[in-house]
């Protein structure tokens, strides 16, 4: 889940959503599902903003993707807050068996 600045236009919101979706696809994320939750009032002001545009992304992939996505969001001036949660109900991706050299 991430929150975009409320003063962004529809085109800028679509660009931000596309940017993070493309980054996930490049990293090998699977079953990417994006839900545009719309503009909502924040529980408390963040950087002088009282509203934000909520976007929820669900995807399958290894935990190494999280750091790269969060870094991109942290560096963006359009994202005012983000939160990554691991869904325990989904089965974790099975790692590839390591080859053992004799």
C-alpha positions as CSV (number, residue, x, y, z in Angstrom):
1,X,0.0,0.0,0.0
2,X,1.3,3.4,-0.8
3,X,-0.2,6.9,-0.6
4,X,0.4,9.5,-3.3
5,X,0.1,13.3,-2.9
6,X,-3.5,14.5,-3.3
7,X,-2.5,17.3,-5.7
8,X,-1.4,15.0,-8.5
9,X,-3.4,14.9,-11.7
10,X,-5.0,11.7,-13.0
11,X,-2.2,11.3,-15.6
12,X,0.5,11.7,-13.0
13,X,-1.2,9.1,-10.8
14,X,-1.4,6.7,-13.7
15,X,2.3,7.3,-14.4
16,X,3.3,6.6,-10.8
17,X,1.2,3.4,-10.7
18,X,2.8,2.2,-14.0
19,X,6.3,3.0,-12.7
20,X,6.0,0.7,-9.7
21,X,4.1,-2.0,-11.7
22,X,6.9,-2.0,-14.3
23,X,9.6,-2.1,-11.6
24,X,7.9,-5.1,-10.1
25,X,7.7,-6.8,-13.5
26,X,11.4,-6.2,-14.2
27,X,12.3,-7.7,-10.8
28,X,10.2,-10.8,-11.6
29,X,7.1,-10.2,-9.5
30,X,4.1,-12.4,-10.5
31,X,0.4,-12.0,-10.2
32,X,0.6,-8.2,-9.8
33,X,-2.8,-6.9,-8.8
34,X,-3.4,-3.1,-8.4
35,X,-6.3,-1.5,-6.7
36,X,-6.8,2.3,-7.0
37,X,-8.6,3.1,-3.7
38,X,-9.0,6.8,-4.5
39,X,-8.6,10.0,-2.5
40,X,-9.2,9.7,1.2
41,X,-8.7,11.7,4.3
42,X,-5.6,10.8,6.3
43,X,-5.8,10.0,10.0
44,X,-3.2,12.7,10.6
45,X,-1.5,15.3,8.5
46,X,1.6,14.1,6.6
47,X,3.9,16.8,5.1
48,X,1.0,19.4,5.3
49,X,-1.4,17.0,3.4
50,X,-4.7,16.1,5.0
51,X,-5.7,13.8,2.1
52,X,-3.9,11.2,0.0
53,X,-4.5,8.9,-3.0
54,X,-4.4,5.3,-1.8
55,X,-3.0,2.6,-4.1
56,X,-2.8,-1.1,-3.1
57,X,-0.5,-3.5,-4.9
58,X,-0.6,-7.2,-4.3
59,X,2.0,-9.5,-5.9
60,X,3.9,-12.7,-5.4
61,X,7.7,-12.6,-5.3
62,X,10.7,-13.0,-3.0
63,X,11.4,-10.6,-0.2
64,X,14.3,-9.1,-2.0
65,X,11.9,-7.1,-4.1
66,X,10.6,-5.2,-1.1
67,X,13.8,-3.3,-0.5
68,X,14.1,-2.2,-4.1
69,X,10.4,-1.1,-4.4
70,X,10.6,0.7,-1.0
71,X,13.8,2.5,-2.0
72,X,12.1,3.8,-5.2
73,X,9.1,5.0,-3.2
74,X,11.3,6.7,-0.6
75,X,13.2,8.6,-3.3
76,X,9.9,9.7,-5.0
77,X,8.4,13.1,-4.1
78,X,5.0,11.8,-5.2
79,X,4.8,9.1,-2.5
80,X,4.0,10.5,0.9
81,X,3.8,7.2,2.8
82,X,4.2,3.5,2.0
83,X,3.8,0.2,3.9
84,X,4.7,-3.3,2.9
85,X,3.0,-6.3,4.5
86,X,3.7,-10.0,4.0
87,X,0.5,-12.0,3.5
88,X,1.0,-15.1,5.7
89,X,-2.0,-16.8,4.2
90,X,-0.4,-17.1,0.8
91,X,2.1,-19.9,0.3
92,X,5.7,-18.6,0.1
93,X,7.5,-19.1,-3.2
94,X,9.6,-22.2,-3.0
95,X,13.3,-21.5,-3.5
96,X,15.3,-23.2,-6.2
97,X,17.3,-26.1,-4.9
98,X,21.0,-25.2,-4.6
99,X,23.4,-27.2,-6.7
100,X,26.0,-29.0,-4.6
101,X,29.5,-29.3,-6.0
102,X,31.3,-32.5,-5.2
